[in-house]
Amino acid sequence: MFVGQHEHSLDAKGRVVLPAPYRASVADRGYVTRLDSCIGLWSQSGFAEVADKWKAQRDEGLISNQVFRKFMTSVSEVKLDSAGRITLPRTLLDELEFGSQVMISGLFDRVEIWPRDKYDEDQSDDVGDQLADAINRLGL
């Protein structure tokens, strides 16, 4: 399970240190692709579930083979190096206009890696109000 948020730096080679609690889940390999304004990272088993959902959508005719292909070919495998870093694909970093500061956030079944400025925009005051409403609805 991935939870929490962490601020890190992205080096010139596109490497970012993964927070220690996330490393065990992607120690053998992980998978990254674009998600809206960020990069999604899944463990091997987590991405297998995502791929199965996409395949089921394609098999049911809910998405075209072209859309399925576009998604699957945009995925890259990543591996941790000895310093606990992964190298993010340059194409994704350029598309999403990453600078040197990133936010890494855990979203239960995946990790999201955001350009710092876009993360701040995503976490607007309106989201805080929505969170308060959700907490109340759940009785927490």
Helices and strands as residue ranges (DSSP letters): E 5-9, E 15-17, H 20-23, G 24-26, E 30-35, E 38-43, H 44-59, H 65-73, E 76-78, E 85-87, H 90-95, E 101-106, E 111-115, H 116-122, H 125-138
